[in-house]
Amino acid sequence: MIDLLLLLENHIALLRPLEINDYYSFLQIAFDKNIWLRTTNRIESKEDLMKYVEDSIKEREKDSRYPYTIIDKRVNRIAGCTSYGNVSEKDKRLEIGWTWLGKDFQGMGLNKACKFLLIQNAFEKLGFERVEFKTDVLNMQSRKALEKIGAVEEGVLRSHTLMPDGSRRDTIYYSILKPEWMNIKQTIFKEYLQ
């Protein structure tokens, strides 16, 4: 399985395994409603946030999701969270998702730096053949970000996910395949190559 002690880093981002004490830093950045608008989580209180952190750690202990705390190295601050999940070692595929950033860290290139680290690790170190992403079909910000990193739109699963407000979400899938990675790395992610 995935090395749980793994640190991933470049000149912009450091990803390290989520820790229970990250809750205190998340308190400063997690309560903008727009962060959670199109996600399957709702963080509206300190209790919601603690449950999110505790559940994320429990999922890691069950080998079902691997949450990482995002640190913006430019300001040396915790900025949000991202994860590997839905890992199928047999099929050599995994998903990158569960990503959120505090409002002050959005639109600054941090998400792209994190995606580079996670995708590169998945293909080049872990030996996976496929990296998947999914989002709400209505989440245009997320969809545009996925397209900007070279992910290919694959299709929509209708009425796929129950949302916290009781509505049903149509989920759109994207992917990057290992044979596509080197070209994407050398073009879209060239600023991270040394």
SERO-4910 file (N, C-alpha, C, O; in steps of 0.05 Angstrom, whole numbers):
BEGIN
 pado doro    nc1    nc2    nc3   cac1   cac2   cac3    cc1    cc2    cc3    oc1    oc2    oc3
  Met    A     17    -24      0      0      0      0     18     25      0     42     23      0
  Ile    A      5     48      1     19     73     -1     34     78     25     25     72     47
  Asp    A     58     88     22     75     95     45     63    117     61     61    140     51
  Leu    A     53    112     85     39    131    101     57    153    112     48    174    121
  Leu    A     83    148    112    102    168    123    113    186    101    130    203    107
  Leu    A    102    183     78    112    197     55    109    228     57     87    237     64
  Leu    A    130    242     51    129    271     48    134    277     18    152    266      6
  Leu    A    117    294      7    121    303    -21    125    333    -20    111    347     -6
  Glu    A    145    342    -36    150    371    -34    164    381    -59    179    367    -72
  Asn    A    157    406    -65    171    422    -86    175    450    -74    172    454    -50
  His    A    182    469    -91    189    496    -80    164    511    -71    167    531    -57
  Ile    A    140    501    -77    115    515    -69    101    500    -47     91    513    -28
  Ala    A     99    474    -49     81    458    -31     97    436    -17    116    425    -27
  Leu    A     87    431      7     96    408     23     70    393     30     52    404     41
  Leu    A     69    367     23     47    350     31     58    330     51     78    316     46
  Arg    A     45    328     74     52    309     94     27    296    105      6    308    103
  Pro    A     29    272    116      5    259    127    -10    277    147      2    289    164
  Leu    A    -36    277    144    -53    292    162    -49    283    190    -48    259    196
  Glu    A    -48    302    209    -46    296    237    -69    308    252    -81    328    243
  Ile    A    -76    297    275    -99    306    290    -96    336    298   -116    350    299
  Asn    A    -71    344    304    -67    372    312    -70    392    289    -70    416    294
  Asp    A    -72    383    264    -76    401    242   -104    415    245   -108    436    233
  Tyr    A   -121    403    260   -147    415    266   -144    444    274   -159    461    265
  Tyr    A   -125    450    291   -122    478    301   -114    497    280   -123    520    280
  Ser    A    -98    489    261    -92    506    238   -115    508    219   -120    529    207
  Phe    A   -129    486    215   -153    486    197   -174    505    208   -190    516    192
  Leu    A   -176    509    235   -195    528    246   -193    556    234   -213    570    231
  Gln    A   -169    563    226   -164    590    215   -173    593    186   -175    615    176
  Ile    A   -177    570    172   -181    572    142   -206    557    132   -212    559    108
  Ala    A   -219    541    148   -239    522    138   -268    532    137   -286    517    128
  Phe    A   -273    556    147   -301    564    151   -313    582    130   -332    597    135
  Asp    A   -301    582    106   -312    597     84   -332    578     70   -324    556     60
  Lys    A   -357    584     69   -378    566     58   -372    559     29   -380    537     20
  Asn    A   -359    577     14   -354    571    -14   -335    547    -18   -336    534    -38
  Ile    A   -318    541      2   -300    518      1   -317    492     -2   -309    474    -17
  Trp    A   -339    491     13   -354    466     15   -379    465     -2   -394    446     -1
  Leu    A   -383    486    -18   -408    489    -33   -414    465    -51   -437    456    -51
  Arg    A   -395    454    -65   -400    432    -84   -386    406    -75   -380    389    -92
  Thr    A   -380    404    -49   -366    380    -39   -386    362    -24   -408    371    -17
  Thr    A   -377    338    -18   -394    320     -3   -391    324     27   -404    310     43
  Asn    A   -375    342     35   -372    349     64   -383    377     68   -384    394     50
  Arg    A   -393    382     92   -401    408    101   -387    414    127   -390    400    147
  Ile    A   -371    435    127   -357    443    152   -369    470    159   -362    491    147
  Glu    A   -386    470    180   -399    495    189   -393    501    218   -401    522    228
  Ser    A   -380    482    232   -375    486    260   -349    473    268   -337    457    252
  Lys    A   -339    479    292   -315    467    302   -319    436    304   -300    421    299
  Glu    A   -343    428    311   -349    400    314   -347    386    286   -337    364    284
  Asp    A   -358    399    266   -357    388    238   -328    384    230   -320    364    218
  Leu    A   -312    404    236   -284    404    228   -269    381    243   -253    367    231
  Met    A   -273    379    269   -260    357    284   -269    330    273   -252    312    271
  Lys    A   -294    327    267   -304    301    256   -291    296    229   -283    273    224
  Tyr    A   -288    316    213   -274    313    187   -245    303    191   -237    285    177
  Val    A   -231    316    209   -203    308    214   -202    279    225   -186    263    216
  Glu    A   -219    273    244   -219    247    256   -227    225    236   -214    204    235
  Asp    A   -247    231    220   -256    212    199   -234    207    179   -230    185    169
  Ser    A   -220    229    171   -199    226    151   -177    208    162   -166    191    147
  Ile    A   -170    211    187   -149    193    199   -159    165    201   -144    146    197
  Lys    A   -184    161    208   -196    134    209   -195    120    182   -189     97    180
  Glu    A   -201    136    161   -200    125    134   -172    116    126   -168     96    113
  Arg    A   -152    132    135   -124    124    130   -117     98    145   -104     81    134
  Glu    A   -126     96    169   -121     71    185   -134     47    172   -124     24    175
  Lys    A   -156     51    157   -169     29    143   -159     25    115   -169      8    100
  Asp    A   -138     40    107   -127     39     80   -147     46     58   -146     35     36
  Ser    A   -166     63     65   -186     71     44   -181     99     33   -191    105     11
  Arg    A   -167    115     48   -160    142     38   -134    150     52   -129    143     75
  Tyr    A   -118    166     38    -92    175     48    -91    205     48    -82    217     28
  Pro    A   -101    218     70   -102    247     71    -76    260     77    -60    251     94
  Tyr    A    -70    282     63    -46    298     67    -54    326     74    -72    338     63
  Thr    A    -39    337     92    -41    366     98    -24    381     79     -1    374     74
  Ile    A    -35    403     68    -21    419     48     -9    443     63    -22    457     78
  Ile    A     17    446     60     31    470     71     42    486     48     56    477     31
  Asp    A     34    512     48     45    531     28     72    540     38     74    555     57
  Lys    A     93    530     25    121    536     34    128    565     30    146    575     43
  Arg    A    114    580     13    120    608      8    115    625     33    128    645     37
  Val    A     95    616     49     88    631     73     90    613     98     84    622    120
  Asn    A     98    588     94    101    568    116     76    566    133     76    568    157
  Arg    A     53    562    119     27    560    133     12    536    122     13    530     98
  Ile    A     -4    523    139    -22    502    130    -44    515    114    -56    535    122
  Ala    A    -49    503     90    -67    516     71    -92    499     65   -112    510     55
  Gly    A    -92    474     72   -115    457     66   -108    427     67    -90    419     82
  Cys    A   -122    412     51   -119    383     53   -124    371     25   -139    382      9
  Thr    A   -112    348     19   -116    333     -6   -111    304      1   -100    297     21
  Ser    A   -120    286    -17   -118    257    -11   -114    240    -36   -121    248    -58
  Tyr    A   -103    217    -31   -106    194    -49   -129    178    -38   -133    177    -14
  Gly    A   -144    165    -56   -165    147    -47   -174    128    -69   -163    129    -91
  Asn    A   -193    111    -62   -203     92    -82   -180     77    -96   -180     74   -120
  Val    A   -161     68    -80   -137     56    -91   -143     27    -98   -153     12    -82
  Ser    A   -136     20   -123   -137     -8   -131   -109    -16   -141   -101    -10   -163
  Glu    A    -94    -29   -123    -67    -38   -131    -68    -58   -153    -51    -58   -171
  Lys    A    -88    -76   -153    -91    -96   -173    -94    -83   -201    -82    -91   -220
  Asp    A   -111    -62   -202   -116    -49   -227    -97    -26   -233    -99    -13   -254
  Lys    A    -79    -20   -214    -59      1   -217    -73     28   -222    -65     43   -240
  Arg    A    -93     34   -206   -107     60   -208   -113     71   -181   -116     57   -161
  Leu    A   -114     98   -179   -122    111   -155   -134    137   -162   -133    147   -185
  Glu    A   -147    149   -142   -160    175   -146   -146    196   -129   -136    190   -107
  Ile    A   -144    220   -140   -135    243   -125   -159    261   -121   -173    268   -140
  Gly    A   -164    269    -96   -187    285    -91   -189    294    -62   -169    295    -48
  Trp    A   -213    299    -54   -219    309    -26   -202    334    -21   -193    338      2
  Thr    A   -197    349    -42   -179    372    -40   -194    397    -33   -215    403    -45
  Trp    A   -185    412    -13   -195    438     -7   -173    456      2   -153    447     15
  Leu    A   -176    482     -4   -156    502      4   -171    525     17   -193    533      9
  Gly    A   -159    537     38   -170    561     49   -171    583     28   -155    583      9
  Lys    A   -189    601     31   -194    622     11   -168    638      4   -163    644    -20
  Asp    A   -151    644     24   -127    660     19   -107    644      2    -88    656     -8
  Phe    A   -110    618     -2    -91    602    -16   -101    593    -44    -87    579    -58
  Gln    A   -125    602    -50   -137    595    -76   -127    614    -98   -122    638    -93
  Gly    A   -124    604   -122   -116    620   -145    -87    629   -144    -79    647   -159
  Met    A    -70    615   -128    -42    623   -125    -23    602   -136      1    605   -132
  Gly    A    -33    582   -149    -16    561   -160    -11    538   -141      3    519   -148
  Leu    A    -21    539   -117    -16    519    -97    -29    492   -104    -17    471   -102
  Asn    A    -54    493   -114    -67    468   -122    -52    454   -144    -49    430   -143
  Lys    A    -43    469   -163    -28    457   -185     -2    444   -175      5    422   -184
  Ala    A     12    458   -157     37    447   -146     31    421   -131     47    402   -133
  Cys    A      9    419   -117      1    395   -102     -6    372   -122      3    350   -118
  Lys    A    -21    379   -142    -29    359   -162     -4    347   -176     -3    323   -180
  Phe    A     15    364   -182     40    354   -194     53    333   -176     61    312   -185
  Leu    A     56    340   -150     69    322   -131     55    295   -130     67    274   -131
  Leu    A     28    296   -128     13    272   -125     13    255   -150     15    230   -149
  Ile    A     10    268   -173      9    253   -199     37    241   -204     39    217   -211
  Gln    A     58    257   -201     85    247   -206     90    223   -188    101    203   -197
  Asn    A     84    225   -162     88    203   -144     72    178   -152     83    156   -151
  Ala    A     47    182   -160     30    159   -168     42    144   -192     43    119   -192
  Phe    A     52    158   -212     62    145   -236     91    136   -233     98    114   -241
  Glu    A    108    154   -222    137    149   -223    147    133   -199    168    119   -201
  Lys    A    134    135   -176    144    121   -152    126     97   -145    137     75   -139
  Leu    A    100    101   -147     82     79   -139     75     60   -162     65     38   -157
  Gly    A     81     68   -186     77     51   -209     48     47   -219     42     27   -231
  Phe    A     31     67   -213      3     65   -223      1     72   -252     19     85   -263
  Glu    A    -20     62   -265    -25     66   -293    -46     87   -299    -48     97   -321
  Arg    A    -62     93   -279    -85    112   -283    -89    128   -257    -89    117   -235
  Val    A    -93    154   -261   -100    172   -239   -127    184   -246   -131    195   -267
  Glu    A   -146    181   -227   -173    190   -232   -179    215   -214   -167    219   -194
  Phe    A   -198    230   -224   -208    253   -210   -238    254   -214   -248    246   -235
  Lys    A   -253    263   -194   -282    266   -199   -291    291   -184   -279    299   -164
  Thr    A   -312    303   -195   -323    327   -182   -352    330   -190   -363    316   -207
  Asp    A   -366    348   -177   -393    355   -183   -394    367   -211   -377    384   -218
  Val    A   -412    358   -228   -414    368   -255   -418    398   -255   -411    412   -275
  Leu    A   -430    409   -234   -435    438   -232   -411    454   -222   -412    479   -222
  Asn    A   -390    440   -213   -367    454   -201   -347    462   -224   -328    448   -229
  Met    A   -354    484   -236   -338    494   -259   -309    501   -251   -291    498   -267
  Gln    A   -305    511   -227   -278    518   -218   -261    493   -217   -238    493   -227
  Ser    A   -271    472   -206   -256    447   -204   -252    435   -232   -230    425   -238
  Arg    A   -272    435   -249   -270    424   -276   -249    438   -292   -233    426   -306
  Lys    A   -249    465   -291   -229    480   -306   -201    474   -295   -182    472   -311
  Ala    A   -198    472   -269   -172    465   -257   -162    438   -267   -138    435   -273
  Leu    A   -180    419   -269   -172    392   -278   -164    393   -307   -145    380   -315
  Glu    A   -179    408   -323   -172    410   -352   -145    424   -355   -130    417   -373
  Lys    A   -139    444   -338   -113    458   -340    -89    440   -334    -67    446   -342
  Ile    A    -93    418   -319    -71    401   -313    -70    377   -332    -55    358   -328
  Gly    A    -86    378   -353    -85    357   -373   -103    333   -369   -101    313   -384
  Ala    A   -120    334   -349   -139    312   -344   -160    311   -366   -169    332   -376
  Val    A   -167    287   -375   -186    283   -397   -213    277   -385   -216    259   -368
  Glu    A   -233    292   -394   -261    287   -386   -270    260   -397   -267    255   -420
  Glu    A   -282    244   -379   -291    217   -388   -321    213   -389   -331    198   -405
  Gly    A   -335    227   -372   -364    224   -372   -377    230   -346   -363    234   -326
  Val    A   -404    230   -346   -419    238   -323   -435    214   -313   -448    200   -328
  Leu    A   -433    210   -287   -450    190   -273   -473    205   -261   -470    220   -242
  Arg    A   -497    200   -272   -521    215   -263   -530    206   -236   -530    182   -229
  Ser    A   -539    225   -219   -550    219   -193   -531    201   -177   -540    181   -165
  His    A   -506    208   -178   -485    190   -168   -481    192   -137   -475    171   -125
  Thr    A   -483    215   -126   -475    219    -98   -496    235    -83   -506    256    -92
  Leu    A   -502    226    -59   -520    240    -41   -505    263    -28   -484    258    -16
  Met    A   -515    287    -30   -502    310    -18   -513    316     10   -534    307     17
  Pro    A   -498    331     26   -506    337     53   -534    350     56   -547    347     76
  Asp    A   -542    365     35   -568    378     36   -591    360     26   -614    369     25
  Gly    A   -585    335     20   -605    316     11   -608    314    -19   -623    297    -29
  Ser    A   -595    333    -34   -597    332    -63   -579    310    -74   -563    299    -60
  Arg    A   -582    303   -100   -566    283   -113   -547    297   -132   -556    313   -148
  Arg    A   -522    290   -131   -502    302   -148   -496    285   -172   -494    260   -171
  Asp    A   -495    298   -195   -484    285   -219   -453    289   -217   -444    311   -213
  Thr    A   -439    267   -220   -410    267   -217   -396    264   -244   -403    246   -259
  Ile    A   -376    281   -250   -361    279   -274   -333    269   -268   -320    277   -250
  Tyr    A   -325    250   -284   -299    237   -281   -279    248   -301   -285    254   -324
  Tyr    A   -254    249   -292   -231    257   -309   -209    237   -302   -209    223   -282
  Ser    A   -189    235   -320   -166    218   -315   -141    227   -330   -143    242   -349
  Ile    A   -119    218   -320    -93    220   -334    -82    191   -334    -82    178   -314
  Leu    A    -72    182   -357    -61    156   -360    -30    158   -361    -19    178   -369
  Lys    A    -17    137   -352     12    137   -350     25    144   -377     44    159   -377
  Pro    A     16    133   -400     29    141   -425     26    171   -432     42    181   -448
  Glu    A      7    184   -420      3    213   -424     20    230   -406     25    254   -411
  Trp    A     30    218   -384     42    233   -363     67    248   -371     70    272   -365
  Met    A     86    236   -386    111    249   -391    107    275   -408    120    295   -403
  Asn    A     89    274   -427     83    298   -443     70    320   -425     77    343   -427
  Ile    A     51    311   -408     38    331   -390     59    343   -371     59    367   -366
  Lys    A     76    326   -360     97    335   -342    115    355   -355    122    376   -343
  Gln    A    123    350   -380    143    367   -393    130    393   -405    145    411   -413
  Thr    A    104    394   -406     90    418   -417     76    433   -395     84    455   -387
  Ile    A     54    421   -385     38    434   -366     52    439   -339     48    460   -326
  Phe    A     69    420   -331     82    422   -305    112    429   -307    127    424   -288
  Lys    A    120    440   -329    149    445   -334    162    462   -313    186    461   -308
  Glu    A    146    480   -300    158    498   -279    168    482   -255    183    493   -238
  Tyr    A    160    457   -252    168    441   -229    192    423   -235    202    409   -217
  Leu    A    201    424   -259    224    407   -267    250    421   -262    252    445   -268
  Gln    A    269    407   -252    295    420   -246    317    407   -263    340    415   -261
***
